[in-house]
């Protein structure tokens, strides 16, 4: 085998030597060549062949892009301000963005200036939300459910003069509200004292079929989402709806129905005090709804503090109401009567009793 | 200030000799003697050669090598320097004087090295294997793997998956052991043919093959045939490929 000096692979091998090795002069009279290794990598890649160059090339472009982004990012970390505009407060927070079916809490920095309230998204150099101070009509803080059962999130509802309501949340929502109010006062603006906020329908109720009506609704009803795959069963917040046809539970975070059963499959209800959180040991009233699914019976558990009793009643009305509605005809005289009554008490018309009831009566007589 | 000097290599000799416009950017290359050592240089501004353009860089690097090659042809043994080694002058000392001072101060060391490299050259040896071929052979010959492979066939789908993972892990382990065995074997065989040997980092390859070992070897130029024969034998083994490059100036041994 003869050594070669001029093939392609050889070239790369040689470059390794020329760029990284050679006699080293340990003295300060040598010009330092910072950055040479980098060029070396580049160069080697270029010579290594088209394929590698593409690989490196992509990386290089990516590298340059990320660095350029970083430079931009470092340079620009606040929104462009208007003339004579001054920042009063900067706070990390979120703006609830909703468009069509897309909804999300978008993070960014709130900038309260003497002219505007802005939510600025640094990474994109984008103003996600802004409202001129004089356009703010009213503010209201509501506590809302958080993803974790024990936590509540303070949400700042901001109504503008067009009666549009925006949902904002910040690290210190109350403080943000106070700062806005103070700022308004100093420039001589006032908020409406008793604002009437329109009901904020969080759920896009598009799951109703024609002629279906909601007869009962509850916000902040927790449903024990059954285990699936590696996920354990977990309590999750959402909205429970009872219509004339279905019992549905809408999951807030995934924004879709997670539980959806026809009312005529509901067999029974039961309530019990249960632990609903792994974090503390307090028990609360849990409603267990047993329903038929194919040939088996399943149980769905709901929690929702004082709302639960109300829901239990509502569902019980359906269960018991339905039983009384089911009628059967008497096998002896043919008169129709509620089937439960017919089976347990016999026919009131002709005196017929069911085989099982006869046995029972015989047992009692003994 | 009289600018700086780009140094290609050090060689023996005591005359100032002009080699023509063969340098980087067609600069005139000449020697700066001191005692019986020479630095092969060209005049340049006191700043490194850098370019965003890879083609320009490549041309420069190749020129560097070309000059070292010519010096080797003309003077025999050389001590090559890496690309972009530039010596500058100081306020009251011209750069030529700095070079001479360095040659003088380092005289013993440089002389020794020149003696060590006399009639010798550096060769690159890279041995590459095809893991697919080696893996296949392992499956055929390793009893443990064979057993596991047999067992796998009789298992249900779920268990088979588990067995497959077991098999993969075992194969990986065996491949690593195999790589180590081959590495040691090849290293010993090559070492017998050379004066000095350096293990270099293996490099990722474009295709699905793997570099098993990457060596720089120093040996008498005439002896490259012996090394070549040994490498030929390795190259003929199934699943192995040898890259043999050189002769190079002894970049890795200076």
Interface residues (C-beta under 8 A of the other chain):
Chain A: X1 X2 X3 X4 X5 X7 X9 X10 X13 X14 X15 X16 X17 X18 X19 X20 X21 X22 X23 X24 X25 X27 X29 X30 X31 X33 X35 X36 X39 X42 X43 X46 X47 X48 X49 X51 X52
Chain B: X4 X7 X9 X10 X46 X47 X48 X50 X51 X54 X55 X57 X58 X61 X64 X65 X79 X80 X81 X82 X83 X84 X85 X86 X87 X88 X89 X90 X95 X98 X102 X122 X123 X124 X126 X200 X206 X216 X224 X228 X229 X231 X232 X235 X242 X243 X244 X245 X246 X247 X248 X251 X252 X254
